[in-house]
Amino acid sequence: MSTPQARIEAIANAAAEWREPDHPPRESAVADTLQAPNRWTEEALDHALNRWMQRLTPEALADWLGDGAPETPTTVGVLHGPSGPLVGLRDAVAVWAEGHAYLGHTAKASPALLPAFSRAVVDRADNIDAEFVGKEPLLERATAVMAQPAREGADAVHEACDAHGIAPEHRLVRPSQVVVAVLDGHEGDDAQGGLAEDALLYDGGGHRRLALLWAPVDLPPDPYLEAMARFRGVFPAHEDTPGALQMQKAFLEARDAPHAHAEGLEFLMSRGEPDVPSPEGHIRWTEYEDLDTVAQWIEGHRSALAAVVARKPLHDQLPEAWPLRTPGDLHLPPLMDESGHAIVDVLRALR
């Protein structure tokens, strides 16, 4: 039987190979993903894979997961969500390292990446059990379930777990959520570039969607728009994105609402009230007189928010209880953020 350290080494060794964009299994999985029903580009997939695989080192995994193991392994199901190409990767990695049997179910938007990476891990370990199945067989066989559904799908996951006798303490359901950024006008090139990545990497989507920028009154948006344009020069928009934004652009023009967009409509920004605009790729710019205004809004919408993005020096002026992030880390969070700790807590409850 393999040890926790041996399983961690297997995961890390697979990740080391997958850091190479021309690694054949990775190339094949990326090609299959680009043919799936999503709006992700090859550049975005490569960026996400590179950064995630760089994080899966033996040291980082051991720091996150520890070296314990369950006395009696069980079966853990992971319902991988549709909102990002690698949604649920951390869940899968934690289950493999812990030594439980893993059942995965992928969304149609991302059918290939996680199965291909799991094969690479299983090939390097003596006792990592990984299988991909349909949703119903997963629920029938699993003792515990982790899921990252679309926001409107969370209730259905809980109902399905109830129907299959999966106890509340043995499930972790984290629906897609929105994100806001708080600006103070002192964002430099790095922070502006990070905000552009957070807003546009998955063409305005992702499991955590940055949809609203809070900005001081009279702060010109031009530098932030320019950063988004530069980002688009490196990470081109999906070919379907301009068409998806065209109707909303026409609507804003008909209402004479302040807005700006890239020349080819690869992104759209509008100025107005603090809400979550449609569709993905449309970002709202909302002005504030003082941070108290922002705080009141965030506290009123806290349950729907995944994170508040702000440059690091601004964190000291914001409540510590907020899920603060720095620009550029939104879609590729640290292993040990709140979600990472929640994964570990659920698995340790099975020991």
SVG drawing of the C-alpha trace seen along z (x, -y; Angstrom):
<svg xmlns="http://www.w3.org/2000/svg" viewBox="-34 -63 43 65">
<polyline fill="none" stroke="black" stroke-width="0.4" points="0.0,0.0 1.4,-3.4 2.1,-6.0 0.8,-9.6 4.2,-10.8 4.4,-8.4 1.0,-9.6 2.1,-13.2 5.3,-12.4 3.2,-10.8 1.0,-13.8 4.0,-16.2 5.9,-14.1 2.8,-14.1 2.5,-17.8 6.2,-18.3 5.6,-16.6 2.4,-18.5 4.2,-21.9 5.5,-21.3 3.0,-22.6 4.2,-20.1 3.7,-17.1 1.6,-14.8 -1.1,-13.9 -1.5,-17.5 -1.5,-18.6 -4.2,-16.1 -6.4,-17.0 -6.1,-20.7 -7.1,-20.0 -10.2,-18.1 -11.1,-20.9 -11.0,-23.5 -13.6,-21.4 -15.9,-21.3 -18.8,-23.8 -17.0,-26.6 -15.4,-30.0 -11.9,-29.2 -8.8,-29.8 -5.6,-27.8 -3.7,-30.7 -6.0,-30.7 -5.8,-26.9 -2.0,-26.9 -1.8,-29.7 -4.1,-28.0 -2.3,-24.6 1.1,-26.1 0.3,-28.0 -1.7,-25.1 1.0,-22.6 3.7,-24.9 1.9,-24.9 1.7,-21.1 5.2,-20.6 5.9,-18.0 6.6,-20.7 3.4,-22.7 1.2,-19.6 2.7,-18.4 2.3,-21.8 -1.4,-21.9 -2.4,-18.3 -0.1,-17.1 1.0,-13.4 -1.9,-11.7 -4.2,-9.1 -7.6,-7.6 -7.6,-4.2 -10.3,-3.0 -10.4,-4.7 -13.8,-5.3 -15.1,-6.6 -15.2,-10.4 -17.1,-11.8 -16.1,-15.1 -18.7,-16.8 -16.5,-19.1 -18.3,-22.2 -18.7,-23.8 -17.4,-27.3 -13.7,-26.7 -11.4,-24.2 -9.9,-22.9 -12.7,-23.4 -12.3,-20.8 -8.6,-20.1 -7.7,-20.7 -10.5,-18.5 -9.3,-15.6 -5.6,-16.1 -6.6,-16.1 -8.7,-12.9 -5.8,-11.2 -3.2,-12.2 -5.5,-11.2 -5.8,-7.7 -9.6,-7.5 -11.1,-6.1 -11.9,-8.9 -15.0,-9.2 -15.1,-12.1 -17.7,-13.6 -16.7,-16.2 -18.8,-18.9 -19.4,-19.0 -17.4,-22.2 -14.2,-20.5 -14.3,-16.7 -10.6,-15.9 -8.1,-17.8 -8.9,-16.2 -9.3,-12.6 -5.9,-12.9 -4.1,-14.3 -5.6,-11.7 -4.3,-9.0 -0.8,-10.5 -1.1,-10.4 -2.5,-6.8 0.3,-5.6 2.9,-6.8 1.3,-5.4 0.7,-1.9 -2.6,-2.8 -4.4,-5.7 -7.9,-4.7 -9.4,-7.2 -12.5,-6.6 -14.7,-9.0 -18.4,-8.1 -21.8,-9.6 -23.5,-11.8 -26.0,-9.2 -23.4,-6.4 -21.2,-8.8 -24.0,-9.7 -24.9,-6.0 -21.3,-4.9 -19.8,-7.9 -19.7,-8.3 -18.8,-12.0 -19.3,-14.5 -17.5,-17.7 -19.1,-19.9 -18.6,-23.3 -21.8,-23.8 -23.1,-26.9 -24.8,-29.1 -28.3,-28.1 -27.3,-24.4 -26.3,-24.2 -29.7,-23.3 -30.0,-20.5 -26.7,-19.0 -27.8,-19.1 -31.2,-17.5 -29.4,-14.7 -27.1,-14.2 -30.1,-14.0 -31.7,-11.5 -28.6,-9.3 -28.1,-9.5 -24.9,-11.5 -24.6,-13.3 -24.3,-17.1 -21.0,-16.9 -19.7,-14.7 -20.4,-17.2 -18.8,-20.4 -20.8,-22.4 -19.2,-25.6 -21.3,-27.3 -20.0,-29.8 -19.8,-33.3 -19.1,-36.8 -16.2,-39.0 -15.7,-42.7 -12.6,-44.8 -11.9,-47.9 -9.7,-50.5 -8.1,-53.5 -6.3,-55.0 -2.8,-54.0 -2.8,-50.7 0.4,-50.4 1.1,-48.4 1.3,-45.1 -2.0,-45.6 -3.8,-46.9 -2.5,-43.9 -3.6,-41.5 -7.1,-43.0 -7.2,-42.5 -6.3,-38.9 -8.9,-38.4 -11.6,-40.0 -10.8,-38.5 -8.8,-35.2 -11.9,-33.0 -13.6,-35.7 -15.3,-37.2 -16.4,-33.9 -14.7,-31.4 -15.8,-29.9 -15.1,-33.3 -16.3,-36.1 -14.9,-39.6 -17.9,-41.6 -17.8,-44.9 -15.1,-47.4 -15.6,-50.0 -13.6,-53.1 -13.2,-56.5 -15.4,-59.3 -13.6,-61.0 -11.0,-58.2 -10.4,-57.9 -10.9,-54.3 -8.5,-54.8 -5.4,-53.1 -7.5,-50.1 -9.0,-49.8 -5.5,-50.1 -4.4,-47.2 -7.3,-45.1 -6.3,-45.9 -2.7,-44.8 -4.0,-41.6 -6.0,-40.9 -2.9,-41.3 -1.4,-38.3 -4.6,-36.4 -6.9,-36.9 -10.7,-36.7 -12.6,-33.6 -14.0,-34.0 -17.6,-33.9 -17.0,-36.7 -17.6,-39.8 -20.9,-38.3 -22.0,-37.5 -21.3,-41.2 -22.9,-42.8 -26.5,-42.9 -25.5,-44.5 -23.4,-47.0 -26.3,-48.0 -28.6,-48.2 -26.1,-50.6 -25.9,-52.7 -29.7,-52.9 -29.9,-54.1 -27.0,-56.5 -25.3,-54.8 -21.6,-55.5 -19.5,-52.5 -16.3,-51.6 -15.0,-48.5 -12.1,-47.1 -11.9,-47.9 -13.0,-44.3 -15.5,-44.1 -13.3,-41.6 -14.5,-43.1 -17.1,-45.7 -17.2,-48.0 -20.1,-50.2 -20.5,-52.8 -23.5,-52.6 -25.1,-51.2 -23.4,-48.4 -24.8,-45.2 -23.6,-42.2 -24.0,-42.9 -24.7,-40.4 -23.3,-38.7 -19.9,-37.4 -17.2,-39.7 -19.3,-42.8 -17.7,-44.6 -19.4,-47.3 -17.5,-50.4 -19.2,-51.9 -18.0,-55.1 -17.9,-55.6 -17.5,-58.7 -15.9,-56.9 -15.1,-53.3 -18.1,-53.2 -20.3,-53.1 -18.4,-50.1 -18.5,-48.4 -22.3,-48.7 -22.8,-47.2 -20.4,-44.3 -21.9,-43.4 -25.3,-43.4 -24.1,-41.0 -21.6,-39.0 -23.3,-35.6 -23.0,-36.0 -19.3,-37.1 -16.3,-34.8 -13.7,-37.5 -12.8,-41.2 -9.8,-42.1 -7.6,-45.0 -3.9,-45.9 -2.0,-44.7 -1.5,-48.2 -5.2,-48.8 -6.0,-45.6 -5.2,-47.5 -8.1,-49.9 -10.6,-47.1 -12.2,-44.7 -10.0,-41.7 -13.2,-39.5 -13.5,-40.1 -12.1,-37.4 -9.4,-39.7 -7.3,-38.8 -4.6,-40.6 -4.9,-41.3 -3.9,-38.4 -4.7,-35.5 -8.4,-35.2 -8.7,-32.2 -5.6,-30.4 -5.8,-30.7 -3.2,-29.5 -3.7,-25.8 -4.3,-26.9 -7.0,-29.6 -10.5,-29.3 -11.6,-26.7 -8.4,-24.7 -8.9,-24.5 -12.5,-23.5 -11.4,-20.6 -9.0,-19.3 -11.6,-19.7 -14.1,-17.5 -11.5,-14.8 -10.3,-14.8 -13.8,-14.3 -13.8,-11.0 -10.8,-9.7"/>
</svg>
